[in-house]
Amino acid sequence: MTTTAPTLDSRVIGLAHYAARAVLESVLTRYDLTFQQSVTLRPVAIADAPVERDELVGQVAGSLKVDTADIHDTIEELIGKGLVAAEASLLRVTDSGRGLYAETSAETGQFSARIYAGISTEDRATAGRVLALITKRANAELAALPA
């Protein structure tokens, strides 16, 4: 039986996203970390300097398409876990947060290596360009919707 590749559409993108996210969440669960906590921790963990709270909230809420109050709550959870420290309006990663980020990144990196194995650099670059364009257009459509 011959199968044909599916045409790229929102369903195909969604299925790939949820499959990859399920792999990520299987790792994060072992570290008592949620997906939203992981997404919020990353920019703080990789920053060279403390991160402005409101900028982080805007960035993560915009990326995940969630209410900013949810991200404020997530930041408080990360502070409560000792992964992030707050100094006025600035957030910095703690040693524990940096270590946890490194561990989860290393573990998910192993899965990613297997998932992307055999896909050429050229194909990955093409897919990246197409997905970036779809994201840009979808964000524009979302912004144009009545409030």
Secondary structure, 3 states (H helix, E strand, C coil): CCCCCCCCCHHHHHHHHHHHHHHHHHHHHHCCCCHHHHHHHHHHHHCCCCEEHHHHHHHHHHHHCCCHHHHHHHHHHHHHCCCEEEECCEEEECHHHHHHHHHHHHHHHHHHHHHHCCCCHHHHHHHHHHHHHHHHHHHHHHHHCCC
